[in-house]
Amino acid sequence: MNKKTVIEKIKKCLALSKSANQHEAAAALRQAMAFMEKYKIDADDPELLGIAEASILGSGSQKPTVFEAVLANSIAKMMGCKVILSGDIKVTKDLYFKKVVAWKFIGFDPAPEIASYAFDILFRQLKKARSVFISENLKRVQIKANKVKRADLFCEGWVLEATKLVSDLNPDKEKMDQIHAYVQQKHTVRNSEPTDRNKKTNTHTDRAQNDLHAGRQAGKNAKLNNAMNGGAPMEKLGVGS
């Protein structure tokens, strides 16, 4: 048997070991331990614990913007996951292979898959809202750098509104410790700071505050599709369904 099949059998045995029938529970636990010994699988094996990964491409940048990083980390917190930047391969329209950087959500199955879905949906909406803001509010701005900075402020406001309830969440510490140990074992984590194009901008001016406010107003319209049945965890994100 391959490892995946063995893991599934062990999981089923461990589930039966919680049976109210004392004899059935004991037999299931013995069977689980026998499988683990025979196939050299430790009790803290990440696959046995149910830790999974799901990748999703954002901007593809090695140093994503602050608002993109905040969106990814807020969704990870909402779903009880950890998110890291990880190298990935993308096939272009011309069938060339291109190395890009993707967001990788790591947590207990099926949370990473839902988290990557939520990020994909919201990031698409954010990019669309940004384009509308630029075309409607910044069409008179001639200097490209200023236009980008103001659009970034709008996006920061959008993300703040769409994720405003996440700060109240308290992820399960034991599970997060297990996820952290898994990440340390399996991945080399990038420590690069996100790109902040407004680092030297005075964000207390009326114009900057108006851009942020416009983003927060637009962020109230953020919506997630029910297709993956996210349920209560997605409602905590502060977005409609």
C-alpha positions as CSV (number, residue, x, y, z in Angstrom):
1,M,0.0,0.0,0.0
2,N,1.2,3.5,-0.7
3,K,1.5,6.0,2.2
4,K,-1.8,7.8,1.3
5,T,-3.8,4.6,1.5
6,V,-2.1,3.7,4.8
7,I,-2.8,7.1,6.3
8,E,-6.5,6.8,5.4
9,K,-6.7,3.4,7.0
10,I,-5.1,4.7,10.2
11,K,-7.4,7.7,10.3
12,K,-10.4,5.4,10.1
13,C,-9.1,3.2,12.9
14,L,-8.4,6.3,15.0
15,A,-12.0,7.5,14.4
16,L,-13.3,4.0,15.5
17,S,-11.1,4.2,18.6
18,K,-13.5,6.9,19.9
19,S,-16.4,4.5,19.7
20,A,-18.7,4.1,22.8
21,N,-18.2,0.3,22.4
22,Q,-15.1,-0.3,24.6
23,H,-14.0,-3.5,22.8
24,E,-14.5,-2.0,19.4
25,A,-12.5,1.1,20.4
26,A,-9.6,-0.9,21.8
27,A,-9.4,-3.1,18.7
28,A,-9.4,-0.1,16.4
29,L,-6.7,1.6,18.4
30,R,-4.6,-1.6,18.3
31,Q,-5.1,-1.8,14.5
32,A,-4.1,1.8,14.1
33,M,-0.9,1.3,16.1
34,A,-0.1,-1.8,14.2
35,F,-0.3,0.1,10.9
36,M,1.8,2.9,12.2
37,E,4.5,0.5,13.4
38,K,4.5,-1.6,10.2
39,Y,4.7,1.3,7.9
40,K,7.0,3.5,10.1
41,I,4.4,6.3,10.5
42,D,4.8,8.6,13.5
43,A,1.7,9.8,15.5
44,D,2.7,13.4,14.7
45,D,3.1,12.8,10.9
46,P,1.6,15.9,9.2
47,E,-0.5,13.8,6.8
48,L,-1.9,11.8,9.7
49,L,-2.8,15.0,11.5
50,G,-4.6,16.1,8.4
51,I,-2.4,19.1,7.4
52,A,-2.8,20.1,3.8
53,E,-1.7,22.8,1.4
54,A,-3.3,24.8,-1.3
55,S,-1.6,27.4,-3.6
56,I,-3.2,30.3,-5.4
57,L,-1.5,32.9,-7.6
58,G,-2.0,36.5,-6.5
59,S,0.1,39.2,-8.2
60,G,2.9,36.7,-8.6
61,S,5.4,39.2,-7.2
62,Q,8.2,38.2,-4.8
63,K,7.4,41.3,-2.8
64,P,3.6,41.7,-3.0
65,T,2.0,45.0,-1.9
66,V,1.0,45.6,1.7
67,F,-2.7,45.3,0.8
68,E,-2.2,41.9,-0.9
69,A,-0.2,40.6,2.0
70,V,-2.9,41.8,4.5
71,L,-5.6,40.1,2.5
72,A,-3.8,36.8,2.3
73,N,-2.9,36.8,6.0
74,S,-6.4,37.9,7.1
75,I,-8.0,35.0,5.2
76,A,-5.4,32.6,6.6
77,K,-6.3,33.7,10.2
78,M,-10.0,33.4,9.4
79,M,-9.5,29.8,8.3
80,G,-7.0,28.8,11.0
81,C,-4.2,28.5,8.5
82,K,-0.7,29.9,8.0
83,V,0.1,31.5,4.6
84,I,3.5,31.7,3.0
85,L,5.0,32.8,-0.3
86,S,6.2,29.9,-2.3
87,G,7.9,29.5,-5.7
88,D,5.5,28.0,-8.3
89,I,5.5,27.2,-12.0
90,K,3.0,28.8,-14.3
91,V,2.3,27.8,-17.9
92,T,2.0,30.9,-20.2
93,K,-0.4,31.2,-23.2
94,D,2.6,30.4,-25.4
95,L,3.1,27.2,-23.4
96,Y,6.3,28.4,-21.8
97,F,7.1,27.7,-18.2
98,K,7.4,30.7,-16.0
99,K,8.5,30.7,-12.3
100,V,6.2,32.8,-10.2
101,V,5.6,33.3,-6.5
102,A,2.2,32.1,-5.2
103,W,0.4,32.2,-1.9
104,K,0.4,28.8,-0.2
105,F,-2.2,28.3,2.5
106,I,-1.3,25.5,5.0
107,G,-3.7,24.1,7.6
108,F,-6.0,21.3,8.5
109,D,-8.0,19.9,5.6
110,P,-10.2,21.3,4.1
111,A,-9.3,24.8,5.4
112,P,-6.5,25.5,2.9
113,E,-8.6,24.8,-0.1
114,I,-11.4,27.1,1.2
115,A,-8.8,29.8,2.1
116,S,-7.2,29.7,-1.4
117,Y,-10.7,30.0,-3.0
118,A,-11.6,33.0,-0.8
119,F,-8.4,34.7,-1.6
120,D,-8.9,34.2,-5.3
121,I,-12.4,35.5,-5.3
122,L,-11.6,38.6,-3.2
123,F,-8.4,39.4,-4.9
124,R,-10.2,39.4,-8.3
125,Q,-12.8,41.8,-6.9
126,L,-10.1,44.0,-5.4
127,K,-8.4,44.3,-8.7
128,K,-11.6,45.2,-10.5
129,A,-12.5,47.8,-7.8
130,R,-9.0,49.3,-8.2
131,S,-9.5,49.6,-12.0
132,V,-12.9,51.3,-11.5
133,F,-11.4,53.7,-8.9
134,I,-8.5,54.6,-11.2
135,S,-10.8,55.2,-14.3
136,E,-13.4,57.2,-12.4
137,N,-11.4,59.1,-9.7
138,L,-7.8,59.3,-10.9
139,K,-8.2,60.1,-14.6
140,R,-6.8,63.6,-14.2
141,V,-3.7,62.4,-12.3
142,Q,-0.9,62.7,-14.9
143,I,2.1,61.3,-12.9
144,K,1.9,57.5,-13.0
145,A,3.7,57.1,-9.6
146,N,1.1,59.3,-7.9
147,K,-1.7,57.4,-9.5
148,V,-0.3,54.0,-8.3
149,K,0.2,55.3,-4.8
150,R,-3.3,56.7,-4.5
151,A,-4.7,53.5,-6.0
152,D,-2.7,51.5,-3.3
153,L,-4.3,53.6,-0.6
154,F,-7.8,52.8,-2.0
155,C,-6.9,49.1,-2.0
156,E,-5.7,49.3,1.6
157,G,-9.0,50.7,2.6
158,W,-10.8,48.1,0.6
159,V,-9.0,45.2,2.4
160,L,-9.4,46.8,5.8
161,E,-13.2,46.9,5.3
162,A,-13.5,43.4,3.8
163,T,-11.4,41.9,6.6
164,K,-12.4,44.1,9.6
165,L,-13.9,41.3,11.7
166,V,-10.9,39.0,11.4
167,S,-8.9,40.8,14.1
168,D,-11.4,39.4,16.7
169,L,-10.6,35.8,15.9
170,N,-8.5,33.6,18.1
171,P,-7.1,30.6,16.2
172,D,-6.7,27.3,18.0
173,K,-3.2,27.5,19.5
174,E,-2.5,23.8,19.6
175,K,-3.4,23.4,15.9
176,M,-1.4,26.5,14.9
177,D,1.6,25.1,16.7
178,Q,1.3,21.9,14.7
179,I,0.9,23.9,11.5
180,H,4.0,26.0,12.4
181,A,6.1,22.8,13.1
182,Y,4.9,21.4,9.7
183,V,5.9,24.6,7.9
184,Q,9.3,24.7,9.6
185,Q,9.9,21.1,8.5
186,K,8.6,21.3,5.0
187,H,9.3,24.8,3.8
188,T,11.9,27.6,3.6
189,V,9.9,30.7,4.6
190,R,10.6,34.0,2.8
191,N,11.2,36.9,5.2
192,S,10.9,39.7,2.7
193,E,8.8,42.7,3.6
194,P,5.8,43.5,1.4
195,T,6.1,46.5,-0.9
196,D,4.7,49.7,0.6
197,R,4.7,52.4,-2.1
198,N,3.2,54.9,0.4
199,K,5.9,54.4,3.0
200,K,7.0,58.0,2.6
201,T,3.5,59.4,1.9
202,N,1.7,61.6,4.4
203,T,-1.4,59.5,4.7
204,H,-3.0,62.1,7.1
205,T,-3.8,64.6,4.3
206,D,-7.5,65.0,3.2
207,R,-6.7,63.5,-0.2
208,A,-5.1,60.4,1.3
209,Q,-7.9,59.9,3.8
210,N,-10.5,60.3,1.0
211,D,-8.7,57.6,-1.0
212,L,-8.7,55.3,2.0
213,H,-12.4,56.1,2.7
214,A,-13.3,55.4,-0.9
215,G,-11.7,52.0,-0.6
216,R,-13.5,51.2,2.6
217,Q,-16.8,52.1,1.1
218,A,-16.1,49.9,-2.0
219,G,-14.9,47.1,0.3
220,K,-18.4,46.9,1.8
221,N,-19.5,45.4,-1.5
222,A,-17.0,42.5,-1.3
223,K,-18.8,39.2,-1.8
224,L,-17.9,35.5,-1.7
225,N,-19.7,32.9,-3.8
226,N,-21.3,30.1,-1.8
227,A,-20.0,27.5,-4.3
228,M,-17.6,25.9,-1.8
229,N,-20.0,26.2,1.1
230,G,-17.7,28.2,3.4
231,G,-20.4,28.7,5.9
232,A,-19.7,30.5,9.2
233,P,-15.9,30.9,8.8
234,M,-16.5,32.9,5.6
235,E,-19.1,35.0,7.4
236,K,-16.4,36.0,9.9
237,L,-14.5,37.6,7.1
238,G,-17.1,40.4,7.1
239,V,-18.3,39.8,3.5
240,G,-21.6,38.9,2.0
241,S,-22.4,35.6,0.4
